[in-house]
């Protein structure tokens, strides 16, 4: 697909924006719902209860921002057929009645603590209270126990594999939303790159990135504030910005990811004010070559471990095996910023067409420097397509 940039203008009335968001997300959520219901039938799961905001967004388009996640007792009941039922507190039920595409919204009493009993009633009404019920893998233990007591006839199961296997392969509509959000990430990272100067504080650059991101229409970001880390701070992978002033002759990491219409994107670049030393130039070249090798290894049928090995082999060739990233060097992205598939030394997942992988191998020499880039890569039927379009600043200084 091609990366079409979007236009960002003045915002309209708040209620109109919310209704418009749900209009956009309804067909996306319906397609996701159909895929999950197919997997439920294949896995002999009769009902699914989800309550974390990312899973709610994925299946219903509801739950706009992770920092304001719904409480443990709110959620959605999904069965193999038909639309889901939303179970929420009365104040949210009234709001959803006015603006959400799902018609079945059931309130519970927040003062009497009847949420678990309400979920049980919904399952009974849908004739699945004695079946196999899969629970959100992030559900709080205390609430899961309440459900267990309220559903003595059912068999509870973890829904993690079912949900994440579905979420890992993106629909065309999801890819389009993520790519639209990437245009905001690129506006923001370019503003941050321009703000990097000797003497400027990391937090000031981060503020510039956040301002550009929110002004362009993002609902928020996965990292608050945006990651800006320079010099030896980044050598320890201390990501969040400080009041440290950027110095000449040190690497500056910029990493951010906005939420756009319920989906995340992400991008990271290295800036470098000044002239690099031979050691810095070598670190940059090794990391960039490993980054490119990992991207080149992405294709349908490749495993996450094979992509990792492609990057690792480059670091070994450069003599940097001791300092390379030991864990994952890549991850999926969607309704959260980090989700399957993962790329790492133990990642045996097989890549499939329409998976999106964030590639970010890094090299960190403690108390010396750190180097890491990040790009969004779509797995295609032909191999891969790098969706990120922002050039690497100061690249000519190193190659």
C-alpha positions in Angstrom: 0.0 0.0 0.0 1.1 3.6 -0.4 1.4 5.9 2.5 -1.1 8.6 1.8 -0.8 11.6 4.2 -3.9 13.0 5.9 -5.0 16.6 6.3 -5.5 17.9 9.8 -7.8 20.9 10.2 -9.9 22.6 12.9 -11.7 20.3 15.3 -15.5 20.4 15.4 -18.0 19.9 18.2 -16.9 17.3 20.7 -20.0 15.2 20.4 -19.8 15.3 16.6 -16.2 14.1 16.8 -17.1 11.2 19.1 -20.0 10.2 16.8 -17.7 10.4 13.8 -15.1 8.3 15.5 -17.6 5.6 16.2 -18.8 5.8 12.6 -15.3 5.2 11.4 -14.6 2.4 13.9 -17.8 0.5 13.5 -17.0 -1.3 10.2 -13.4 -2.0 11.5 -14.7 -3.5 14.8 -17.4 -5.5 13.0 -14.7 -7.1 10.8 -12.6 -7.9 13.8 -15.6 -9.3 15.6 -16.3 -11.6 12.8 -12.8 -12.9 12.8 -12.8 -13.5 16.5 -16.2 -15.3 16.4 -14.8 -17.6 13.7 -11.8 -18.4 16.0 -14.2 -18.9 18.9 -16.1 -21.6 16.9 -12.8 -23.3 15.9 -11.7 -23.3 19.6 -15.0 -24.5 21.0 -15.4 -21.3 23.0 -19.0 -20.3 23.6 -18.5 -16.9 25.0 -15.8 -14.3 25.5 -15.6 -11.6 28.2 -13.2 -8.7 27.6 -12.7 -5.7 29.7 -9.3 -4.1 29.0 -9.5 -1.0 26.8 -7.4 -2.4 23.9 -9.6 -5.5 23.5 -12.7 -3.3 23.8 -11.5 -1.0 21.0 -10.6 -4.0 18.9 -14.0 -5.7 19.2 -16.4 -2.7 19.6 -14.5 0.5 18.8 -15.2 1.6 22.4 -12.5 2.7 24.9 -10.6 5.5 23.2 -7.5 5.9 25.3 -5.5 3.5 27.4 -4.6 6.0 30.1 -8.3 6.2 31.0 -8.9 2.5 30.8 -12.3 1.2 31.9 -12.4 -0.3 35.4 -12.2 -4.0 35.9 -15.9 -4.4 36.2 -16.9 -3.0 32.9 -16.7 -5.1 29.7 -18.2 -6.8 26.8 -19.8 -10.2 26.3 -19.2 -11.8 22.9 -20.8 -15.0 21.7 -20.3 -17.0 18.5 -23.2 -15.3 16.8 -24.7 -11.8 16.9 -23.6 -8.5 18.3 -21.8 -8.2 21.6 -23.4 -6.9 24.8 -21.8 -4.1 26.7 -22.0 -4.2 30.5 -21.2 -0.9 32.1 -22.0 1.5 35.0 -25.2 3.5 34.5 -23.5 6.8 33.7 -21.6 5.1 30.8 -24.7 3.2 29.7 -26.7 6.4 29.1 -23.8 7.9 27.1 -23.4 4.8 24.9 -27.1 4.7 24.2 -26.7 8.0 22.4 -23.6 7.4 20.3 -22.5 3.8 20.0 -23.5 1.3 17.2 -24.1 -1.6 19.7 -27.7 -1.6 20.8 -27.4 -4.0 23.7 -26.0 -2.0 26.6 -26.7 -3.4 30.1 -26.1 -1.3 33.2 -25.2 -2.7 36.6 -25.4 -1.2 40.1 -22.0 0.3 41.1 -23.2 0.6 44.8 -24.2 -3.0 45.2 -21.3 -4.5 43.4 -23.5 -6.5 41.0 -21.2 -6.5 37.9 -20.3 -10.2 38.0 -23.9 -11.1 38.6 -24.9 -8.9 35.6 -22.4 -10.6 33.4 -23.8 -14.0 34.5 -27.3 -12.9 33.7 -26.3 -11.8 30.2 -24.6 -15.2 29.6 -27.8 -17.0 30.8 -30.0 -14.9 28.5 -27.7 -15.9 25.6 -27.8 -19.6 26.7 -24.1 -20.0 27.2 -23.8 -19.8 31.0 -23.0 -23.5 31.2 -20.5 -23.5 28.3 -16.9 -22.5 27.8 -16.3 -18.9 28.7 -12.9 -17.3 27.8 -11.7 -14.4 29.9 -9.7 -11.3 28.9 -6.0 -12.3 29.7 -5.6 -8.9 31.5 -8.6 -9.3 33.7 -8.0 -8.6 37.4 -7.8 -11.7 39.5 -10.3 -10.5 42.0 -12.9 -9.9 39.4 -12.2 -13.2 37.6 -12.9 -15.0 40.9 -16.2 -13.1 41.3 -17.2 -14.3 37.8 -16.2 -17.8 38.7 -18.6 -17.7 41.7 -21.4 -16.2 39.6 -21.0 -18.8 36.9 -20.7 -22.2 38.7 -21.8 -24.2 35.6 -19.3 -22.8 33.1 -15.8 -23.7 32.3 -13.4 -20.7 32.3 -10.5 -20.4 30.0 -7.8 -17.8 29.1 -8.6 -15.9 25.9 -5.1 -14.7 25.3 -4.1 -17.0 22.4 -7.5 -16.5 20.7 -7.4 -12.7 20.9 -3.7 -12.1 20.1 -3.6 -14.5 17.2 -6.6 -12.6 15.7 -5.1 -9.2 16.5 -1.6 -10.1 15.0 -3.0 -10.2 11.4 -4.4 -6.8 10.5 -7.4 -6.2 8.2 -7.0 -3.7 5.3 -9.1 -1.2 7.3 -6.8 -1.5 10.3 -3.7 -1.1 8.2 -5.2 2.1 6.7 -5.8 3.6 10.1 -2.3 2.7 11.4 -0.8 4.2 8.3 -2.8 7.4 8.7 -1.6 7.6 12.3 2.0 7.1 11.0 1.7 10.4 9.2 1.1 12.1 12.5 4.1 10.3 14.0 6.2 11.6 11.2 5.0 15.2 11.6 5.9 14.9 15.3 9.3 13.3 14.9 10.3 15.8 12.2 9.4 18.6 14.6 11.5 17.0 17.3 14.5 16.6 14.9 14.3 20.3 14.1 14.2 21.2 17.8 17.4 19.3 18.6 20.1 21.8 19.2 23.1 22.1 21.5 22.0 23.5 24.8 18.3 22.6 24.4 16.9 20.4 27.2 15.6 16.9 26.4 12.2 17.8 28.0 11.9 20.8 25.7 12.4 18.6 22.6 9.8 16.1 24.0 7.4 19.0 24.5 7.8 20.0 20.9 7.0 16.5 19.8 4.0 16.2 22.0 2.6 19.6 20.8 3.0 18.6 17.2 1.3 15.2 17.8 -1.7 16.5 19.7 -2.1 19.6 17.4 -2.3 17.2 14.5 -5.3 15.4 16.0 -3.7 12.5 18.0 -5.8 11.3 21.0 -2.6 10.7 22.9 0.6 8.7 22.8 1.9 5.4 24.1 4.8 7.2 25.9 3.9 10.2 27.9 5.9 12.4 27.5 7.5 11.5 24.2 10.9 9.7 24.6 13.9 12.0 24.2 17.2 10.7 25.6 20.7 11.9 24.9 24.3 10.9 25.5 25.1 8.5 28.3 21.5 8.5 29.5 20.5 6.6 26.3 23.5 4.2 26.8 21.5 2.9 29.8 18.3 3.0 27.7 16.8 5.6 30.1 14.1 6.6 27.8 12.1 9.4 29.4 13.2 13.0 28.9 15.0 14.9 31.7 16.2 18.5 32.2 19.6 17.5 30.8 20.8 19.8 28.1 21.8 18.2 24.8 25.6 18.4 24.2 27.6 18.6 21.0 28.9 15.2 19.9 26.3 12.9 21.5 23.5 10.8 20.2 19.9 11.9 20.8 17.2 9.3 20.6 13.7 10.5 19.6 10.9 7.9 19.9 7.1 8.4 19.9 3.8 6.9 18.9 0.4 8.6 18.6 -3.0 7.1 18.9 -5.2 7.9 15.9 -8.8 6.7 15.8 -8.1 3.9 18.3 -4.9 2.6 16.7 -1.2 3.3 17.5 1.7 4.0 15.2 5.4 4.5 16.2 8.6 5.8 14.9 12.2 6.4 16.2 15.2 8.3 14.9 18.6 9.3 16.1 19.9 12.9 15.8 23.5 13.9 16.3 24.6 17.6 16.7 28.3 17.8 15.9 30.9 15.5 14.4 31.0 11.8 15.4 34.1 10.0 16.6 35.3 6.9 14.9 33.7 4.8 17.7 30.4 6.5 17.3 30.5 6.1 13.6 31.2 2.4 13.9 28.3 2.0 16.4 25.9 3.8 14.1 27.0 1.8 11.0 26.6 -1.5 12.8 23.2 -0.7 14.1 21.9 0.7 10.8 23.2 -2.4 8.9 21.6 -4.7 11.5 18.4 -2.7 11.2 18.4 -3.1 7.4 19.2 -6.8 7.6 16.3 -7.4 10.0 13.9 -5.6 7.6 15.2 -7.5 4.6 14.6 -10.8 6.5 10.9 -10.1 6.9 8.6 -12.1 4.6 5.7 -14.5 4.9 6.9 -17.8 6.4 9.9 -16.3 8.2 9.9 -16.6 12.0 10.5 -13.8 14.5 13.7 -15.6 15.6 15.0 -15.7 12.0 14.6 -11.9 11.7 16.4 -11.5 15.0 19.2 -13.7 13.9 19.7 -11.6 10.7 20.3 -8.5 12.9 22.4 -10.4 15.4 24.7 -11.7 12.7 25.5 -8.1 11.6 26.4 -7.1 15.2 28.6 -10.1 15.5 30.3 -9.3 12.2 31.1 -5.7 13.5 32.4 -7.2 16.8 29.5 -5.8 19.0 27.9 -9.1 20.1 28.6 -8.1 23.8 26.5 -4.9 23.5 23.6 -5.8 21.2 20.0 -5.9 22.4 19.6 -9.3 24.2 15.8 -9.3 24.1 13.2 -8.6 21.5 14.2 -6.3 18.6 10.7 -5.9 17.2 7.0 -6.1 18.0 3.6 -5.8 16.5 1.4 -2.7 16.9 -2.3 -2.0 16.7 -4.8 -1.2 19.4 -1.8 -1.1 21.8 1.7 0.0 20.9 3.3 -3.4 21.8 1.5 -6.6 20.8 2.3 -9.8 19.0 4.0 -10.8 16.8 7.4 -10.3 18.5 10.9 -10.5 17.0 13.5 -11.9 19.3 15.8 -14.8 20.2 12.9 -16.9 21.4 10.2 -15.7 19.0 9.0 -18.7 17.0 5.9 -17.0 15.6 5.7 -17.3 11.8 5.1 -14.1 10.0 2.0 -13.8 7.8 0.8 -11.4 5.2 -0.8 -8.3 6.7 1.1 -8.5 10.0 2.8 -5.2 11.0 6.2 -5.3 12.7 8.1 -2.5 14.4 11.8 -3.2 13.8 14.2 -1.7 16.4 17.5 -3.5 17.0 19.7 -1.5 19.4 23.3 -1.3 20.5 24.0 0.0 24.0 27.5 0.5 25.5 27.0 1.5 29.1 28.3 5.0 29.9 29.4 5.4 26.3 26.4 5.7 23.9 23.3 4.0 22.6 22.0 3.7 19.1 18.5 2.5 17.9 16.2 3.2 15.1 12.6 2.1 14.6 10.5 1.6 11.5 7.1 0.2 10.7 7.1 -2.7 8.3 4.1 -4.4 6.7 4.4 -8.1 5.7 3.1 -8.4 2.2 2.5 -11.3 -0.2 5.8 -10.2 -2.0 7.8 -9.8 1.2 7.7 -6.6 3.0 6.9 -2.9 2.7 8.5 -0.2 4.9 5.7 2.2 5.7 7.9 4.7 7.5 8.9 7.6 5.2 10.9 10.0 7.5 14.6 10.1 6.5 17.3 9.4 9.1 18.7 12.8 10.2 22.5 13.3 10.1 22.9 10.0 8.3 25.5 11.4 6.0 27.8 12.1 9.0 28.1 8.3 9.6 28.2 6.6 6.2 
